[in-house]
Structure formats: C-alpha cells, structure tokens
Amino acid sequence: MVARKTDSGIALRHERVDEDLLGAGEVTIKVHFTSANYKDGLAITPGGGVVRDYPIIPGIDITGEVFASESADFAPGDLVVAHGYDIGVAHNGGFAEYARVPADWVVKLDGLTPREAAALGTAGFTAAMSVQALLDHGVTASDGPVLVTGATGGVGTVAVDILAGLGFEVIASTGKLGATELLTTLGANSIIGRLPAEGEKVRPLGKAQWAAAVDSVGGASLAYILSTIKYGGAAAISGLTGGPELPTTVMPFILRGIALFGIDSAHFPIAARRELWARLAKDLKPRHLSLLENYAPITEAEAVLHSILEGTHSGRTVLGVAGEF
Ligand SMILES: NC(=O)c1ccc[n+]([C@@H]2O[C@H](COP(=O)([O-])OP(=O)(O)OC[C@H]3O[C@@H](n4cnc5c(N)ncnc54)[C@H](OP(=O)(O)O)[C@@H]3O)[C@@H](O)[C@H]2O)c1
C-alpha cells in the first residue's frame, strides 16, 4: 500500500512496486502482519508532520519471517518484529508483502507469534516502556492506584492490561462511554471520564489521587494529572492525542517531588528494545491480547486509520498482509 500525494491530499493505494523501492538494509522480511497506529494515521494526513517525502509505504510495525539476510544474526525463517526508527516514515514500512531493514532494527521473536507481536506493535511496546519506567522509579501496587488515560487506545488498552496483570489497581480514563465492559475485562478497577472533568479547573496542586499515571493524551489532561499525582509519584508520557501543549506549573514537582518520564519508542536503543520484547513474552505479557485485538486485511488500512484519527477506534487493529493480495 503506497501513500502518494495527490491534488486533494494523500492517497493510500495498492500498487505493485519494484523490489528496489524497499530501501537499504541487511534483512528482508516477508511481512505477515502490520498494525494500525496513530502515527500511521498521521502518515496519510496532509501536514501530519511525520513523513517528509512521499511516496512512501507506511506501516511503523513489521512482523513476519526473515526471507533473506546478509546479517549473521538472522537466518531465513526467523520470526521477527521491527518497528520505530525510520520505518514507515522515512524508510518503507510494513504495509507491504516484503520489507527490508537494517539488522540493528530487528528483534527476534521468542515466545510471541508474529500476530501477537503485531497486536502489541508500537503502541503496546510504548505501554510496556511506560510501565517499565514506573516500575524502575519504584512504584509498587501498595502505593495506590495507577491512572491510564486514553484508556481505550492502543497504548491505553495494553497499559491497562499489563498493569492489572502486575497487580496494580488501575483507574481507566476514557471518553468512550460504551467501553466499560472492555476495560473492566482487561482489568481496570474503575472507569472514569476524560480529565479534567467538564467544568473542573486545573489547579497548580489538586487533590492527590494516583500513585502514578500512564498518559498518551498530553495537553490539559496531562496538566491535570500532574497536579493530582501523590507525593513521590510519577507519570510516563508518550502521546499528544489531546494536544502537544503542557500548561502546567513547577508546583507538583517541587512540592510533591513527582517525576515525569518521557517515553520514546522510535529511537529506543536496540539492546534494551530486545530485552523489553523478551519481557513482553513473559512477565509483562498482557493477559487479554486477543480481546483488545481487532483484525482487518491490509486493504482496509485506510478506513482503520481514519477511525483512529477520528478517535472512534478501540484497542489495537492487526492488519493482515501475507496472502491478502
Ligand atoms: N512516544 C512514542 O514512542 C509513542 C508510541 C506510540 C504512540 N504514541 C502516541 O501516543 C498517542 C496514542 O497512540 P495510540 O496508538 O494509543 O492511539 P489511539 O489508539 O488512537 O489511542 C488514543 C486514545 O486517546 C484518546 N483520545 C483521542 N482523542 C482525544 C482527545 N481529543 N482528547 C483526549 N483523549 C483523546 C482516545 O481514548 P479514549 O476514547 O479512551 O479517551 C483514543 O483511543 C498518540 O499521540 C501517538 O502518536 C507515541
């Protein structure tokens, strides 16, 4: 699926392309699955800000098997995942039957199928990075509830599932009234609306409510969260669906000693990335991956991405590539 600039915007169409278009890299992957991420939505949005040069094959997630390798670290048949770096934004990505990437962007799968890895994808990996940052900070289940915002989103659903699996009390904040059953099944202990609530002011310091937060919303929501985190707590932040601004003050930091962890999955170093993928197959594995996963063939990618951009999408959508054409 190639994204090309047109007079009216950016079109995503099925095309047959020359193998040379795949780009440079030591590992050629036969793609089994990719997935739909918010960033993929931006890649097909005029002015989305993530792709500089079109045409491009989008798809920031690639899972499948090694088809050919010039690297001693990978052999044909190895099951792998590759995501982030320039994939799908400056290097052709996963919305294709084959992808070619540098070996040091590739993670060998151990304990996860390509489909499970795609269900996690960049969003799920980002949720795991967020949880890891909070655990490394020393947050424990006995410290109190952990808030997850954008809870029905890709980062949100996986974060709820992982945190609940680790024994945390999870408060899920969502704008989707109909998502109670999904979020409860994933392990959320209570479900609240978006923050701040309508008419509620963001004060420099509000009532301390959560031990920690996983936030992929940003904006006023994040300002509210920071002002309501308990003493010594932390927020792991990764997104901007609620806006890129952060209209806060220093008060929660200097009077409650809270910490703010920025999460970037795209350039997270490969050694740590491989370690975290290994944990995603073990102690951090979400317990309900099949429940938060939807499936669509790659030919329906555009419609799925529009639902993500419009905020009507829930969970993670795996896009099937192999055999779809
Ligand atoms: N830093 C990184 O490495 C990294 C990696 C992955 C994603 N991200 C970013 O993280 C964010 C979420 O990604 P995702 O893949 O989880 O996207 P997603 O599946 O679309 O989820 C985003 C969720 O945010 C909530 N939301 C949407 N519009 C909103 C608004 N105007 N105000 C408040 N909440 C809103 C919705 O949840 P509810 O309806 O439940 O409230 C939505 O489901 C994006 O900004 C993405 O670019 C960053």
Ligand as a Chemical Component Dictionary entry (heavy atoms), coordinates in Angstrom:
data_LIG
# 
_chem_comp.id                   LIG 
_chem_comp.type                 NON-POLYMER 
_chem_comp.pdbx_formal_charge   0 
_chem_comp.three_letter_code    LIG 
# 
loop_
_chem_comp_atom.comp_id 
_chem_comp_atom.atom_id 
_chem_comp_atom.alt_atom_id 
_chem_comp_atom.type_symbol 
_chem_comp_atom.charge 
_chem_comp_atom.model_Cartn_x 
_chem_comp_atom.model_Cartn_y 
_chem_comp_atom.model_Cartn_z 
_chem_comp_atom.pdbx_ordinal 
LIG N1  N1  N 0  6.213   8.252  22.204 1  
LIG C1  C1  C 0  6.077   7.143  21.498 2  
LIG O1  O1  O 0  7.026   6.406  21.249 3  
LIG C2  C2  C 0  4.722   6.774  21.026 4  
LIG C3  C3  C 0  4.423   5.463  20.639 5  
LIG C4  C4  C 0  3.103   5.128  20.327 6  
LIG C5  C5  C 0  2.128   6.113  20.347 7  
LIG N2  N2  N 1  2.485   7.395  20.662 8  
LIG C6  C6  C 0  1.487   8.455  20.715 9  
LIG O2  O2  O 0  0.583   8.133  21.754 10 
LIG C7  C7  C 0  -0.715  8.581  21.401 11 
LIG C8  C8  C 0  -1.692  7.406  21.436 12 
LIG O3  O3  O 0  -1.318  6.450  20.462 13 
LIG P1  P1  P 0  -2.249  5.206  20.224 14 
LIG O4  O4  O 0  -1.627  4.381  19.164 15 
LIG O5  O5  O -1 -2.602  4.592  21.520 16 
LIG O6  O6  O 0  -3.526  5.955  19.600 17 
LIG P2  P2  P 0  -5.054  5.538  19.667 18 
LIG O7  O7  O 0  -5.185  4.057  19.604 19 
LIG O8  O8  O 0  -5.751  6.387  18.695 20 
LIG O9  O9  O 0  -5.492  5.958  21.141 21 
LIG C9  C9  C 0  -5.551  7.288  21.557 22 
LIG C10 C10 C 0  -6.661  7.443  22.570 23 
LIG O10 O10 O 0  -6.625  8.792  23.063 24 
LIG C11 C11 C 0  -7.936  9.197  23.405 25 
LIG N3  N3  N 0  -8.221  10.448 22.694 26 
LIG C12 C12 C 0  -8.396  10.616 21.383 27 
LIG N4  N4  N 0  -8.636  11.911 21.093 28 
LIG C13 C13 C 0  -8.605  12.564 22.269 29 
LIG C14 C14 C 0  -8.765  13.916 22.661 30 
LIG N5  N5  N 0  -9.037  14.865 21.747 31 
LIG N6  N6  N 0  -8.650  14.238 23.957 32 
LIG C15 C15 C 0  -8.380  13.284 24.868 33 
LIG N7  N7  N 0  -8.212  11.979 24.569 34 
LIG C16 C16 C 0  -8.323  11.626 23.284 35 
LIG C17 C17 C 0  -8.880  8.080  22.971 36 
LIG O11 O11 O 0  -9.098  7.263  24.113 37 
LIG P3  P3  P 0  -10.471 7.339  24.955 38 
LIG O12 O12 O 0  -11.581 7.499  23.955 39 
LIG O13 O13 O 0  -10.491 6.051  25.691 40 
LIG O14 O14 O 0  -10.373 8.533  25.851 41 
LIG C18 C18 C 0  -8.067  7.310  21.968 42 
LIG O15 O15 O 0  -8.486  5.980  21.879 43 
LIG C19 C19 C 0  -0.577  9.241  20.021 44 
LIG O16 O16 O 0  -0.361  10.632 20.204 45 
LIG C20 C20 C 0  0.655   8.584  19.465 46 
LIG O17 O17 O 0  1.277   9.369  18.486 47 
LIG C21 C21 C 0  3.739   7.726  20.989 48 
# 
loop_
_chem_comp_bond.comp_id 
_chem_comp_bond.atom_id_1 
_chem_comp_bond.atom_id_2 
_chem_comp_bond.value_order 
_chem_comp_bond.pdbx_ordinal 
LIG N1  C1  SING 1  
LIG C1  O1  DOUB 2  
LIG C1  C2  SING 3  
LIG C2  C3  SING 4  
LIG C2  C21 DOUB 5  
LIG C3  C4  DOUB 6  
LIG C4  C5  SING 7  
LIG C5  N2  DOUB 8  
LIG N2  C6  SING 9  
LIG N2  C21 SING 10 
LIG C6  O2  SING 11 
LIG C6  C20 SING 12 
LIG O2  C7  SING 13 
LIG C7  C8  SING 14 
LIG C7  C19 SING 15 
LIG C8  O3  SING 16 
LIG O3  P1  SING 17 
LIG P1  O4  DOUB 18 
LIG P1  O5  SING 19 
LIG P1  O6  SING 20 
LIG O6  P2  SING 21 
LIG P2  O7  DOUB 22 
LIG P2  O8  SING 23 
LIG P2  O9  SING 24 
LIG O9  C9  SING 25 
LIG C9  C10 SING 26 
LIG C10 O10 SING 27 
LIG C10 C18 SING 28 
LIG O10 C11 SING 29 
LIG C11 N3  SING 30 
LIG C11 C17 SING 31 
LIG N3  C12 SING 32 
LIG N3  C16 SING 33 
LIG C12 N4  DOUB 34 
LIG N4  C13 SING 35 
LIG C13 C14 SING 36 
LIG C13 C16 DOUB 37 
LIG C14 N5  SING 38 
LIG C14 N6  DOUB 39 
LIG N6  C15 SING 40 
LIG C15 N7  DOUB 41 
LIG N7  C16 SING 42 
LIG C17 O11 SING 43 
LIG C17 C18 SING 44 
LIG O11 P3  SING 45 
LIG P3  O12 DOUB 46 
LIG P3  O13 SING 47 
LIG P3  O14 SING 48 
LIG C18 O15 SING 49 
LIG C19 O16 SING 50 
LIG C19 C20 SING 51 
LIG C20 O17 SING 52 
# 
